[in-house]
C-alpha cells in the first residue's frame, strides 16, 4: 500500500498540471485584449458627416462641409441636444443647416452655457421666435460671441443712447451689427461727431433705428463723409444734411462716379445733379435702371424737359408701374377730354 504522504503529493502535482494546461497562453491572452480594445475604439469613431446625414437629415454637401473641420463625432448626445434645441426654438432643418455650415463650432459649444443664454437675451429684448430665427440665420456668429465682453455691453450702450423704452427688437432686426462691435469706439464717437455738426439728437436717434450701419463706420470714415457733404455746399441746418451723409456713406467713390456719369449721359447738367442731391439725396440710392427708366419715360412725352425732372427729383423715387404710368394715363385721358370740350 502506497504511503499516504506520497499519495497526497502526487495528487497535488496532478491538479497543478491540469490547471496549467487549461489556462490560455499568455501571448493569446494579450492578443485577445488588443483586438477587444481595437474593436471598441473603432466603434467609438463615428463619422460626423454620416451622423448628420443619417440622424439629422443634413444634405451631403452641408454634412461634408461641416465635417471638413472635424471628421469624427466624439459626443453624439451633445450634438443631438443642440440640434434638438434649435428645432424646438423654431429653426427649420434648412435654417439649421445654414447656421451649422457657417459656424460649425456651435456643434461643440455648451448648450446651457453658450447657446441658451444668448437665445434668452434676444427673447428678453422682445424678439419673437420668428425674429430670432431670422437674426441668427443672417448672423449665426452671434452664438459664438462673448456675452460679458460684447453682447451685454452693446445692449447697455444702446440703452443709454436710445432710452429704456426703445424698441430694441426692431433695432436689432435692422442692425444686428450693434451686437458684434465695440459701440464705445464706433457708435458713441460717431454720435458726437454728428452732434458737433449741429444735427439734432432726435434726428440722430431716428437714423440709428432706420439706418444703423451709418453709425458703425470708424469715426475717421464719418469725418470724411461729413467733409464730402460740406464740400458740396450743404447747409448743416438743412433737413437733408444727415440723409446726404447717410447716402455718401453707403457707396464707394467708384459707385458715386458711376451714378454721376449716368445722370450726365441722360442729359442732366452738373448743376442739375448737384441740385438733385441737395434736395433729395436718396435719389442716389435708387438703382441706375430705375433712374434711367423714369427719365426716359418722362422725356418721351415731349412736354417734359430735363429741368422739370431736376426741379422735382422726387419723381425719380416713384414706381414706374404703380405710380407714374397710371397717373400719366389719367393725365392723358383728362387732356383728351378737355380738348373735346373746347
C-alpha positions as CSV (number, residue, x, y, z in Angstrom):
1,X,0.0,0.0,0.0
2,X,1.3,3.5,-1.1
3,X,2.5,5.8,1.6
4,X,-0.3,8.4,2.3
5,X,2.2,11.3,2.1
6,X,3.5,10.2,-1.3
7,X,-0.1,9.7,-2.5
8,X,-1.1,13.2,-1.4
9,X,1.9,14.8,-3.1
10,X,1.2,13.0,-6.4
11,X,-2.5,14.2,-6.4
12,X,-1.4,17.8,-5.7
13,X,1.1,17.7,-8.6
14,X,-1.6,16.3,-10.9
15,X,-4.1,19.0,-10.1
16,X,-1.5,21.8,-10.7
17,X,-0.6,20.4,-14.1
18,X,-4.2,20.1,-15.1
19,X,-4.9,23.7,-14.2
20,X,-1.8,24.9,-16.0
21,X,-2.9,23.1,-19.2
22,X,-6.3,24.6,-19.1
23,X,-5.0,28.2,-18.7
24,X,-4.7,30.1,-22.0
25,X,-1.2,31.0,-23.1
26,X,0.0,34.5,-22.0
27,X,0.5,35.6,-25.7
28,X,-3.1,34.5,-26.5
29,X,-4.4,36.5,-23.6
30,X,-2.6,39.6,-24.7
31,X,-3.7,39.4,-28.3
32,X,-7.3,38.9,-27.2
33,X,-7.1,42.1,-25.1
34,X,-5.6,44.0,-28.0
35,X,-8.3,43.0,-30.5
36,X,-11.0,43.8,-28.0
37,X,-9.6,47.3,-27.3
38,X,-9.1,47.9,-31.0
39,X,-12.7,47.0,-31.8
40,X,-14.1,49.3,-29.1
41,X,-12.0,52.2,-30.4
42,X,-13.2,51.7,-34.0
43,X,-16.8,51.7,-32.8
44,X,-16.3,55.0,-30.9
45,X,-15.1,56.8,-34.0
46,X,-18.4,57.9,-35.6
47,X,-18.2,59.8,-38.9
48,X,-19.6,63.2,-38.3
49,X,-20.8,63.5,-41.9
50,X,-22.6,60.2,-41.8
51,X,-24.2,61.0,-38.5
52,X,-25.5,64.4,-39.7
53,X,-26.9,62.8,-42.8
54,X,-28.5,59.8,-41.3
55,X,-29.6,61.1,-37.9
56,X,-30.4,64.7,-38.7
57,X,-31.3,64.8,-42.4
58,X,-28.5,67.1,-43.4
59,X,-27.7,67.3,-47.1
60,X,-24.5,65.6,-48.1
61,X,-23.0,68.9,-49.2
62,X,-23.7,70.5,-45.8
63,X,-22.5,67.5,-43.8
64,X,-19.2,67.2,-45.7
65,X,-18.5,71.0,-45.3
66,X,-19.1,70.7,-41.6
67,X,-17.0,67.5,-41.2
68,X,-14.1,69.1,-43.1
69,X,-13.1,70.7,-39.8
70,X,-14.0,67.7,-37.6
71,X,-14.2,64.3,-39.2
72,X,-15.3,62.2,-36.2
73,X,-18.0,62.8,-33.7
74,X,-16.9,62.4,-30.1
75,X,-20.2,63.1,-28.3
76,X,-23.3,62.3,-30.3
77,X,-25.6,63.1,-27.3
78,X,-24.2,66.7,-27.1
79,X,-24.8,67.3,-30.8
80,X,-28.3,65.8,-30.6
81,X,-29.2,68.1,-27.7
82,X,-28.0,71.2,-29.6
83,X,-29.8,70.4,-32.8
84,X,-33.0,69.4,-30.9
85,X,-33.0,72.6,-29.0
86,X,-32.7,74.7,-32.2
87,X,-35.6,72.7,-33.7
88,X,-37.7,73.3,-30.6
89,X,-36.9,77.0,-30.8
90,X,-38.4,77.3,-34.3
91,X,-35.5,76.6,-36.6
92,X,-36.3,74.5,-39.7
93,X,-33.9,71.9,-41.0
94,X,-32.8,74.3,-43.7
95,X,-32.1,77.1,-41.3
96,X,-30.2,74.8,-39.0
97,X,-28.1,73.6,-42.0
98,X,-27.3,77.2,-42.9
99,X,-26.2,78.1,-39.3
100,X,-24.1,75.0,-38.8
101,X,-22.4,75.3,-42.2
102,X,-21.4,78.9,-41.4
103,X,-20.5,78.3,-37.8
104,X,-19.6,74.6,-37.3
105,X,-18.1,75.3,-33.9
106,X,-21.5,75.6,-32.3
107,X,-21.8,71.8,-32.5
108,X,-19.1,71.6,-29.9
109,X,-20.4,74.5,-27.8
110,X,-22.1,74.2,-24.5
111,X,-25.9,74.2,-24.9
112,X,-26.5,75.5,-21.3
113,X,-23.6,77.9,-21.1
114,X,-23.2,79.3,-24.6
115,X,-26.4,78.8,-26.8
116,X,-29.3,79.1,-24.4
117,X,-28.2,82.3,-22.7
118,X,-27.9,84.1,-26.0
119,X,-31.3,83.0,-27.1
120,X,-32.7,84.2,-23.8
121,X,-31.1,87.6,-24.3
122,X,-32.9,88.0,-27.6
123,X,-36.2,86.9,-26.1
124,X,-35.7,89.4,-23.3
125,X,-35.3,92.2,-25.9
126,X,-38.8,91.5,-27.1
127,X,-38.0,89.4,-30.2
128,X,-40.4,86.7,-31.3
129,X,-39.3,83.2,-32.3
130,X,-39.6,84.2,-35.9
131,X,-37.4,87.3,-35.4
132,X,-34.8,85.2,-33.6
133,X,-34.7,82.7,-36.4
134,X,-34.2,85.4,-39.0
135,X,-31.5,87.2,-37.0
136,X,-29.4,84.1,-36.2
137,X,-29.8,82.7,-39.8
138,X,-28.3,86.0,-41.1
139,X,-25.8,86.3,-38.3
140,X,-25.1,82.9,-36.7
141,X,-21.8,84.2,-35.3
142,X,-23.9,85.9,-32.6
143,X,-24.0,82.5,-30.9
144,X,-20.2,82.5,-30.6
145,X,-19.7,86.0,-29.2
146,X,-18.9,86.7,-25.5
147,X,-22.0,87.7,-23.5
148,X,-20.0,89.7,-20.9
149,X,-17.4,91.3,-23.3
150,X,-19.6,92.1,-26.3
151,X,-23.3,91.5,-26.2
152,X,-24.3,92.9,-22.8
153,X,-22.0,96.0,-23.1
154,X,-23.5,96.7,-26.5
155,X,-27.0,96.5,-25.2
156,X,-26.0,98.8,-22.3
157,X,-24.7,101.4,-24.7
158,X,-27.8,101.2,-26.9
159,X,-30.0,101.6,-23.8
160,X,-28.0,104.8,-22.8
161,X,-28.4,106.3,-26.2
162,X,-32.0,105.3,-27.1
163,X,-33.6,105.0,-23.7
164,X,-35.1,102.1,-21.9
165,X,-38.4,102.4,-23.9
166,X,-36.8,101.9,-27.3
167,X,-37.9,99.0,-29.4
168,X,-34.7,97.1,-29.1
169,X,-36.2,94.1,-31.0
170,X,-36.8,96.3,-34.1
171,X,-33.4,97.9,-33.8
172,X,-31.6,94.6,-33.6
173,X,-33.6,93.2,-36.5
174,X,-32.4,96.1,-38.7
175,X,-28.9,96.3,-37.3
176,X,-27.6,93.1,-35.8
177,X,-24.2,94.7,-36.2
178,X,-24.9,96.6,-33.0
179,X,-24.2,93.3,-31.1
180,X,-20.9,92.5,-32.7
181,X,-18.9,95.7,-32.4
182,X,-17.5,97.8,-29.7
183,X,-20.0,100.6,-29.6
184,X,-17.9,102.7,-27.3
185,X,-15.4,103.0,-30.2
186,X,-17.9,103.4,-33.0
187,X,-21.5,104.5,-32.1
188,X,-20.6,106.9,-29.3
189,X,-17.9,108.9,-31.1
190,X,-19.9,109.0,-34.3
191,X,-22.9,110.5,-32.5
192,X,-20.6,113.1,-31.0
193,X,-19.2,114.0,-34.5
194,X,-22.7,114.4,-35.9
195,X,-23.9,116.5,-32.9
196,X,-20.9,118.7,-33.5
197,X,-22.2,119.4,-37.0
198,X,-25.4,120.8,-35.4
199,X,-27.6,117.7,-36.1
200,X,-30.4,117.3,-33.5
201,X,-30.3,114.3,-31.2
202,X,-33.8,113.4,-32.2
203,X,-32.8,113.1,-35.8
204,X,-29.8,111.1,-34.9
205,X,-31.9,108.6,-32.9
206,X,-34.3,108.2,-35.7
207,X,-31.4,107.4,-38.1
208,X,-29.9,104.9,-35.6
209,X,-33.1,103.0,-35.8
210,X,-33.6,103.3,-39.6
211,X,-30.0,103.3,-40.9
212,X,-27.9,101.6,-38.2
213,X,-24.9,100.9,-40.5
214,X,-24.1,104.6,-40.8
215,X,-23.2,104.7,-37.1
216,X,-20.9,101.7,-37.2
217,X,-18.3,103.1,-39.5
218,X,-15.0,104.1,-38.0
219,X,-15.1,107.7,-36.7
220,X,-12.5,108.8,-39.4
221,X,-14.9,107.5,-42.0
222,X,-17.7,109.6,-40.6
223,X,-15.5,112.7,-40.6
224,X,-14.7,112.0,-44.3
225,X,-18.4,111.7,-45.2
226,X,-19.1,115.0,-43.4
227,X,-16.3,116.7,-45.3
228,X,-17.5,115.5,-48.7
229,X,-21.0,116.7,-48.0
230,X,-19.8,120.1,-46.7
231,X,-17.7,120.5,-49.9
232,X,-21.0,120.2,-52.0
233,X,-22.2,123.3,-50.3
234,X,-24.8,121.7,-48.0
235,X,-26.3,123.9,-45.2
236,X,-25.7,122.0,-42.0
237,X,-29.1,123.2,-40.7
238,X,-30.9,121.6,-43.7
239,X,-33.1,118.6,-43.1
240,X,-31.3,116.8,-45.9
241,X,-27.8,117.2,-44.4
242,X,-27.9,113.9,-42.4
243,X,-29.6,112.0,-45.2
244,X,-26.8,113.2,-47.6
245,X,-24.2,111.9,-45.2
246,X,-26.0,108.6,-45.0
247,X,-26.2,108.2,-48.8
248,X,-22.5,109.1,-49.2
249,X,-21.6,106.5,-46.6
250,X,-23.5,103.8,-48.4
251,X,-21.4,103.9,-51.6
252,X,-17.8,103.9,-52.5
253,X,-16.4,106.6,-54.8
254,X,-16.5,104.3,-57.8
255,X,-20.2,103.8,-57.5
256,X,-20.8,107.5,-56.8
257,X,-18.9,108.4,-60.1
258,X,-21.0,105.8,-62.0
259,X,-24.2,107.4,-60.8
260,X,-23.0,110.9,-61.7
261,X,-21.9,109.7,-65.2
262,X,-25.3,108.1,-65.6
263,X,-27.1,111.4,-65.0
264,X,-24.8,113.2,-67.4
265,X,-25.5,110.6,-70.2
266,X,-29.2,111.1,-69.7
267,X,-28.8,114.9,-70.2
268,X,-28.5,116.3,-66.7
269,X,-26.0,119.1,-66.2
270,X,-23.6,119.4,-63.3
271,X,-25.9,122.0,-61.7
272,X,-28.9,119.6,-62.1
273,X,-27.0,116.8,-60.5
274,X,-25.9,118.9,-57.5
275,X,-29.4,120.3,-57.1
276,X,-31.0,116.8,-57.1
277,X,-28.5,115.6,-54.5
278,X,-29.0,118.7,-52.3
279,X,-32.8,118.5,-52.3
280,X,-33.4,114.7,-52.4
281,X,-30.2,112.8,-51.6
282,X,-31.9,109.4,-51.5
283,X,-32.3,109.6,-55.3
284,X,-28.6,108.5,-55.4
285,X,-29.6,105.3,-53.6
286,X,-32.0,104.4,-56.3
287,X,-30.9,101.8,-58.9
288,X,-29.4,103.1,-62.1
289,X,-32.0,101.1,-64.1
290,X,-34.8,103.0,-62.3
291,X,-33.3,106.4,-62.8
292,X,-32.8,105.8,-66.5
293,X,-36.2,104.3,-66.9
294,X,-38.1,107.2,-65.3
295,X,-36.0,109.8,-67.0
296,X,-36.6,108.3,-70.5
297,X,-40.3,107.7,-69.8
298,X,-40.9,111.4,-68.9
299,X,-38.8,112.8,-71.7
300,X,-40.6,110.7,-74.3
301,X,-43.8,112.7,-73.6
302,X,-42.5,115.8,-75.4
303,X,-43.9,118.3,-72.9
304,X,-41.4,117.4,-70.2
305,X,-37.8,118.6,-70.2
306,X,-34.8,117.6,-68.1
307,X,-35.0,120.7,-66.0
308,X,-38.5,119.8,-64.9
309,X,-37.3,116.5,-63.6
310,X,-34.3,118.1,-61.9
311,X,-36.6,120.6,-60.2
312,X,-38.9,117.7,-59.0
313,X,-36.4,114.9,-58.2
314,X,-38.9,113.1,-56.1
315,X,-40.3,111.8,-59.4
316,X,-37.1,109.6,-59.6
317,X,-38.2,107.8,-56.5
318,X,-41.7,106.8,-57.8
319,X,-42.6,103.3,-59.1
320,X,-42.9,103.3,-62.8
321,X,-45.7,100.7,-63.0
322,X,-47.6,101.6,-59.9
323,X,-47.4,105.4,-59.8
324,X,-46.1,107.1,-62.9
325,X,-47.8,105.1,-65.7
326,X,-51.3,105.1,-64.1
327,X,-51.1,108.8,-63.4
328,X,-49.8,109.6,-66.8
329,X,-52.7,107.6,-68.3
330,X,-55.2,109.6,-66.2
331,X,-53.5,112.9,-67.3
332,X,-53.6,111.9,-70.9
333,X,-57.3,111.0,-70.6
334,X,-58.1,114.3,-68.9
335,X,-56.2,116.2,-71.6
336,X,-58.1,114.4,-74.4
337,X,-61.5,115.2,-72.7
338,X,-60.5,118.9,-72.3
339,X,-59.6,119.1,-76.0
340,X,-63.0,117.6,-77.0
341,X,-64.9,120.0,-74.7
342,X,-63.2,123.0,-76.2
